[in-house]
Amino acid sequence: MTDGALAADLRTELVARTNVLRERGLAPKLAIVFVGENESSLAYVRNLARTGERAGIGVVVSHLPANASVEEVRAELEELRDDPTAHGVMLQHRCRRSFYPRNRDAIPPHKDVDGAHPTNQGHLAFGSGTEYVPARRPP
């Protein structure tokens, strides 16, 4: 099977699964906390939103300025932890090197679509699983 055919099969399966959820009254939603103005990150987030729309998944983006404090980002992530309408959460940024490690533990581990939370990284490292299979695999 070619990569294109596999991707098409995965998209078809995703749409079918999303339709089942919607029929059960659940509207899947991905919340993205986006920090900064990096153009490649903006393009990535726009692509996620388009892909989500085609699959029937709502994608909401909270856009914070590049100079947002660690505390501001943590507050946004912690709010999403308690939001029952947000089923997946990710942090997207191209910021200061020290910024990301200081926010990873604020990503709700049970909604962590990238496997970025330290607990989920441990699960991935030891092969014990997470609730989501992240897009990126650790080396």
Residue pairs with C-beta under 8 A, 6 or more apart in sequence:
1 9
11 54
11 55
14 55
15 54
15 55
15 56
18 28
18 55
18 56
18 57
19 56
21 27
21 28
22 28
22 56
27 58
27 85
28 56
28 57
28 58
28 87
28 88
29 57
29 58
29 59
29 60
29 85
29 86
29 87
29 88
30 48
30 52
30 57
30 58
30 59
30 60
30 86
30 87
30 88
30 89
30 90
30 113
31 59
31 60
31 61
31 62
31 80
31 83
31 86
31 88
31 89
31 90
31 111
32 45
32 48
32 59
32 60
32 61
32 62
32 89
32 90
32 91
32 92
33 62
33 64
33 73
33 76
33 77
33 80
33 89
33 90
33 91
33 92
34 41
34 42
34 45
34 61
34 62
34 63
34 64
34 92
34 93
35 64
35 65
35 66
35 68
35 73
35 91
35 92
35 93
35 95
35 99
36 64
36 65
36 66
36 93
36 94
36 95
37 65
37 66
38 93
38 94
40 94
41 92
41 93
41 94
44 92
45 61
45 92
48 59
49 59
49 61
52 58
52 59
53 59
60 86
62 76
64 72
64 73
64 76
66 95
70 99
70 102
70 103
73 91
73 99
73 103
73 106
74 103
74 106
77 89
77 91
77 103
77 106
77 107
77 108
78 106
80 86
80 89
80 108
80 111
81 89
81 106
81 108
81 111
86 111
87 111
88 111
88 112
88 113
88 132
89 107
89 108
89 111
89 112
89 113
90 107
90 112
90 113
90 114
90 116
91 100
91 103
91 104
91 107
91 114
91 116
93 99
93 100
104 116
104 117
104 118
105 117
105 118
107 114
107 116
107 117
108 117
109 117
109 119
109 120
109 130
110 131
111 131
111 132
112 120
112 130
112 131
112 132
112 134
113 132
113 134
113 135
114 134
114 135
114 136
115 121
115 123
115 124
115 130
115 132
115 133
115 134
115 136
115 138
116 134
120 130
120 132
120 134
121 138
122 128
123 129
123 130
124 130
124 134
124 137
124 138
125 138
